[in-house]
Amino acid sequence: MLSKYRKRKMEMATPPPQSSFNDSNNSHKNNQNGIVQSLLTDLYQVTMAYAYWKSEKRHEIAVFDLFFRKNPFKGEFTLFAGLEECLKYLQNFRFSDSDINYLRTILPPSVEEEFYNYLGSLDASEVSLYAVPEGTVVFPRVPLVTVEGPLPVVQLMETTLLNLINYASLVATNAARFRMAAGKKQLLEFGLRRAQGPDGALSASRYCYIGGFDGTSNVLAGKMFDIPVRGTHAHAFVTSYVGLQDLKNRMLTPLDGGSPVDFVSACIDLREEVCKTLDVLHEETKQSELTAFIAYATAFPKGFLALVDTYDVLRSGIPNFCTVALALHRLGYKAIGIRLDSGDLAYLSKAVRQYFRKIADRFEVPSMANFTIVASNDINEDTLHSLNQQGHEIDSFGIGTHLVTCQRQPALGCVFKLVEVNKQARIKLSQDMDKVTLPGKKSIYRLYSHEGHALIDLMQRPHEQPPDNERRVLCRHPFEESKRAYVSPGSVQLLQKLYWTKGEIQEYLPSLKEIRERAIQSLATLREDHKRALNPTPYKVAVTADLYQFLHDMWLDNAPIGELS
C-alpha cells in the first residue's frame, strides 16, 4: 500500500502533454489550472531571456527572493498561500510548438532561430525552489519563496510565481482576519458572483478556506477542492410564488415512514396559533411567502433554512418560517433556521431569537429556541467588530464582496528580486529604504519564546551557525543601526524547506484541510497584540550581525559617491 507521502507526490508527478491554451484541459486531472502555463508571463521576461541568451548568460546560476514589503489591511501578519500551484507550474513548465510559433510573431525578426530552439528545450529540471510551508504566518522582507537556477529560466518564471502567490496570500489573510473578528461563529464564503472572473472566484473559495472559512457557495470549488458547500434560496424563489394554488404537490411523507400527509393543510392549521404567539395578525403575513416556504420545505424537509426578509422579517418572514418549521417537526423533521440579508442585523437577530424562544415555549419544542440565524448583507470586517460590540444572536455569516475582492487592499505587492548570480551577491539600491534588497542567499529562522510565542524572524548568511536555544543571538534591524537586541529563544524553527529540485517535488504536499489546520496553528503562535484589529504591535524581522555588515558594505560599494563643487 502506498504511503500518504508517496501517493500525494504521485498525484502531482505526471505533467500533461505539451499543449496550447485550447487543449490545456488535460491538466484538470490533477486540478492544474490550464491557464497557468509558460506563456502566462510579461513580454519583458521573454525579451530579457533573449538578451541573457545573446550575452551567453544562459548557464549562470541565479537566486531570486520572492517577498513583500508591507502587511495588508493595516495589520501585522500575512498568511502564505499559493505554493502548491507554484509547484504544479514548475512541473508543467515548458514552451510548446504553438507557444514558440506565437512568440515568433511578437518578437522582432532579428531574434535568432537558435533562441527559439533554446526555449523549446527548457523545463524546470535545473531549478530549485525553497519555500515557507503553505499556511504559515509570514512577515515583510522574509523570502516566502527562493528560486535558484539558470538565470534566463528563473527570470521567465517571475511573473507567474508572483501571480500565483500575490492574490492567494492576500485573500487567505483577509479570510483569517474575518475569522478572528467572527470568533467561533460559522463563516461561509458567498463571493462567486462578485469575484474577478471565474478563476478569481475559484481561487477565493480555495484560499478563504485556508484562511479559516467553513464552507463556500461555489459548487465547482467544492468539487475541485473538497470544500463543504452551503446554500439556501434567493429572494427570487420567494417572489416566484403567488399563492397556495401554486403548490402542485401538497403531500409529505413523515420521517419515520407511513402514509403521506397533506403538508399544506398542516401548515395552514398552525399559522393562526403561531401568529397569535408572536402577536402578529395572520393577515399581515404574506401567503405567497408561506407558499414558497412550504414548497422549499417539501423539497428539502431535512435541510429547511429560509430567507425571511423578502417582505417583512418580523411581521411575515418569521411567522411563516415558524409555521412551516412546526409542521415539519410534527412529521419528525427538524428545520435548520433562517437567513437575514438586509436591515439592522444586530437588532433583527435578537428579535428573531426572542420569537424563536416564544415558539419553543408555547409549543414545547425546546430545540426551536436554538434555530440557526445566518446573516449576509455586504458584511465586512468592521461590520463584524461592530456587531460584537452591539451584541447579536447570529450563528453564521455569509460573506462575499468584501472578502473575495479584498476591498480594503486590492493587492499584496509581492516582488521577485535578484539576490545572487554565480554565488556572487547582488543588491538593488533605492532612495526609498524599503526598496533596498537584502543581498545573497539567506537562511531564515523563526525564534520562539519559552512560552511558545513567535518572537522574531532572523535572516542570516548560509555559512553562519544556525541559532539554537543554548545561546543568545544578536538580532539587528536591517537598516536602523540603533535597533538591536539579544534574543534567547526557547525554540528555533528553520522556515524554508527545499520543495523542488532536479525536476521533482521533495516534500509531502498537505491537503487543503491540513493547510487550513497549519494556518490555525501558525496564527496561534502570535501574541494577541500582533493580531488585534486596531493598532497591532509590529512583529520584528531582523538580520544577524554578519548579514548586517555584509549588507552595508555592499551598499557602500555600490552606491555612487557624489561630488560637490
HELIX and SHEET records of a PDB file:
HELIX    1   1 LYS A    4  ALA A   13  1                                  10    
HELIX    2   2 PHE A   21  ASN A   30  5                                  10    
HELIX    3   3 LEU A   43  LYS A   54  1                                  12    
HELIX    4   4 LEU A   83  GLN A   91  1                                   9    
HELIX    5   5 ASP A   97  ILE A  106  1                                  10    
HELIX    6   6 GLU A  113  SER A  121  1                                   9    
HELIX    7   7 LEU A  151  ALA A  182  1                                  32    
HELIX    8   8 LEU A  192  ARG A  194  5                                   3    
HELIX    9   9 GLY A  197  ILE A  210  1                                  14    
HELIX   10  10 VAL A  219  PHE A  225  1                                   7    
HELIX   11  11 HIS A  235  THR A  239  1                                   5    
HELIX   12  12 LEU A  244  ASP A  246  5                                   3    
HELIX   13  13 PHE A  263  THR A  277  1                                  15    
HELIX   14  14 HIS A  282  GLU A  284  5                                   3    
HELIX   15  15 GLN A  287  ALA A  299  1                                  13    
HELIX   16  16 VAL A  313  GLY A  317  3                                   5    
HELIX   17  17 ILE A  318  ARG A  330  1                                  13    
HELIX   18  18 LEU A  345  ARG A  362  1                                  18    
HELIX   19  19 PRO A  366  ASN A  370  5                                   5    
HELIX   20  20 GLU A  381  GLN A  390  1                                  10    
HELIX   21  21 THR A  401  VAL A  404  1                                   4    
HELIX   22  22 MET A  433  LYS A  435  5                                   3    
HELIX   23  23 LEU A  512  ALA A  524  1                                  13    
HELIX   24  24 GLU A  528  LYS A  531  1                                   4    
HELIX   25  25 ALA A  545  ASN A  558  1                                  14    
SHEET    1   A 7 GLN A 424  ALA A 425  0                                        
SHEET    2   A 7 VAL A 415  VAL A 421 -1                                        
SHEET    3   A 7 ILE A  61  PHE A  67 -1                                        
SHEET    4   A 7 VAL A 145  PRO A 150 -1                                        
SHEET    5   A 7 SER A 128  ALA A 131 -1                                        
SHEET    6   A 7 LYS A 497  THR A 501 -1                                        
SHEET    7   A 7 GLU A 504  ILE A 505 -1                                        
SHEET    1   B 2 THR A  78  LEU A  79  0                                        
SHEET    2   B 2 VAL A 137  VAL A 138 -1                                        
SHEET    1   C 6 GLY A 215  THR A 216  0                                        
SHEET    2   C 6 GLN A 186  GLU A 189  1                                        
SHEET    3   C 6 SER A 396  ILE A 399  1                                        
SHEET    4   C 6 THR A 372  ALA A 375  1                                        
SHEET    5   C 6 GLY A 337  LEU A 340  1                                        
SHEET    6   C 6 LEU A 305  LEU A 307  1                                        
SHEET    1   D 2 MET A 251  LEU A 252  0                                        
SHEET    2   D 2 VAL A 261  ASP A 262 -1                                        
SHEET    1   E 4 SER A 491  LEU A 494  0                                        
SHEET    2   E 4 SER A 443  TYR A 448 -1                                        
SHEET    3   E 4 ALA A 454  GLN A 460 -1                                        
SHEET    4   E 4 LYS A 540  VAL A 543  1                                        
SHEET    1   F 2 VAL A 473  ARG A 476  0                                        
SHEET    2   F 2 ARG A 484  VAL A 487 -1                                        
END                                                                             
